[in-house]
């Protein structure tokens, strides 16, 4: 149990500090897919159904 706990803890620390897709504070950074959204000038999606 101790070895498994050590492995899990070390992997969590590794993932938090080295991987770009793991975020600790979600409010300080805007995800890349939300940066292109312009709230002032919204876009309308038009669909053509055949």
Steps between C-alpha positions, in 0.01 A plus 500: 500500500782737580667448162171561318434817701849628426456431129163674483628801690810535287297471178255769620785737578661422163173560313424829678839656434601364159186448291347803325143366494478466881399831662496576872329840476236507227409866551836654415547342157252493213502174301611542136161399361331783692742775395345537156149568636394861459214571741434846354447379143346151513502279191192325371534145372281428201410147404371371169307178547457295185 
